[in-house]
Amino acid sequence: MPMNLFLDYQQKVQTRKAALLESLQRLLPTHDGWKTLEIGCGHGDFLVHYAQQYPDRFCFGIDLLAHRLASATRKAQRAEVKNSCFLQASAEEFLECQPSSVFWNEVFILYPDPWPKRRHHKHRLLQSEFFTLLAARMVPRGCVYFETDDVAYREAVIKNVEQHPRWILVDREPYVVDTVFSRRMGQGQQLIFQCQNREDKSA
Ligand SMILES: C[S@@+](CC[C@H](N)C(=O)[O-])C[C@H]1O[C@@H](n2cnc3c(N)ncnc32)[C@H](O)[C@@H]1O
């Protein structure tokens, strides 16, 4: 890439991250109450329903696509749900920019893009680096609920969790999930993994 285009690109990324940081400082609560994050929330079907079920939990959804977030926000408004909020952001930039005082009790990742072709696996969200970034943003023993219909992605995630020093798979009651993609793909299975202090996993 020519140097001027590279610098231009870097400038855009910096501007976007500064705007994201400003939004997150404004939107994320500073209290110690329960906080739930959904990454790749799509049209918000799951999170709006969840926020209705748990009105005392702050529910935050992020996605790359603005029109899906607009649909999620409309759903929350129609249902008069006051404890949910949606923002356009990539998971990677979100985790990098979110205030270091905010820790998540639960994170949902439902039907993330599976990138089934081997040469596209590098685009999958749940990889070792992502697990490390997320661990730094969780309360101790906070859980991730991951659901997919893609058997190969599921197996790759199990391997990642087993090899990661901060995460373990746990046997817990799964949440019932009803989203655009769960309806479209069907046959999904949920994995639940829990964030550990470094000592816990080696114990
Ligand atoms: C297959 S859809 C699933 C949407 C929703 N969870 C559902 O089950 O209906 C995957 C979603 O993840 C979003 N997404 C993909 N990569 C992302 C990333 N890096 N950060 C945030 N969202 C992402 C996409 O825009 C898309 O809405």
The ligand as an SDF file (V2000), in Angstrom:
LIG
                    3D

 27 29  0  0  0  0  0  0  0  0999 V2000
  -24.6030  -14.4740   11.4640 C   0  0  0  0  0  0  0  0  0  0  0  0
  -24.9970  -12.9200   12.1560 S   0  0  0  0  0  0  0  0  0  0  0  0
  -25.8110  -13.3600   13.6920 C   0  0  0  0  0  0  0  0  0  0  0  0
  -26.6210  -12.2200   14.2530 C   0  0  0  0  0  0  0  0  0  0  0  0
  -27.3970  -12.5700   15.5470 C   0  0  0  0  0  0  0  0  0  0  0  0
  -26.4900  -12.9030   16.6270 N   0  0  0  0  0  0  0  0  0  0  0  0
  -28.3620  -13.6880   15.2910 C   0  0  0  0  0  0  0  0  0  0  0  0
  -28.1500  -14.7910   15.8310 O   0  0  0  0  0  0  0  0  0  0  0  0
  -29.3430  -13.4560   14.5610 O   0  0  0  0  0  0  0  0  0  0  0  0
  -23.4240  -12.3500   12.7320 C   0  0  0  0  0  0  0  0  0  0  0  0
  -23.4580  -10.9090   13.1670 C   0  0  0  0  0  0  0  0  0  0  0  0
  -22.1960  -10.5660   13.7050 O   0  0  0  0  0  0  0  0  0  0  0  0
  -21.8240   -9.2890   13.2280 C   0  0  0  0  0  0  0  0  0  0  0  0
  -20.3620   -9.2330   13.2630 N   0  0  0  0  0  0  0  0  0  0  0  0
  -19.4910   -9.8840   12.4680 C   0  0  0  0  0  0  0  0  0  0  0  0
  -18.2310   -9.6190   12.8120 N   0  0  0  0  0  0  0  0  0  0  0  0
  -18.2950   -8.7700   13.8710 C   0  0  0  0  0  0  0  0  0  0  0  0
  -17.3140   -8.1100   14.6640 C   0  0  0  0  0  0  0  0  0  0  0  0
  -16.0150   -8.2690   14.4320 N   0  0  0  0  0  0  0  0  0  0  0  0
  -17.7320   -7.2950   15.6500 N   0  0  0  0  0  0  0  0  0  0  0  0
  -19.0660   -7.0960   15.8850 C   0  0  0  0  0  0  0  0  0  0  0  0
  -20.0360   -7.7050   15.1620 N   0  0  0  0  0  0  0  0  0  0  0  0
  -19.6630   -8.5230   14.1650 C   0  0  0  0  0  0  0  0  0  0  0  0
  -22.4190   -9.2010   11.8370 C   0  0  0  0  0  0  0  0  0  0  0  0
  -22.6010   -7.8780   11.3920 O   0  0  0  0  0  0  0  0  0  0  0  0
  -23.7350   -9.9490   12.0230 C   0  0  0  0  0  0  0  0  0  0  0  0
  -24.8160   -9.0990   12.3700 O   0  0  0  0  0  0  0  0  0  0  0  0
  1  2  1  0
  2  3  1  0
  2 10  1  0
  3  4  1  0
  4  5  1  0
  5  6  1  0
  5  7  1  0
  7  8  2  0
  7  9  1  0
 10 11  1  0
 11 12  1  0
 11 26  1  0
 12 13  1  0
 13 14  1  0
 13 24  1  0
 14 15  1  0
 14 23  1  0
 15 16  2  0
 16 17  1  0
 17 18  1  0
 17 23  2  0
 18 19  1  0
 18 20  2  0
 20 21  1  0
 21 22  2  0
 22 23  1  0
 24 25  1  0
 24 26  1  0
 26 27  1  0
M  CHG  2   2   1   9  -1
M  END
$$$$
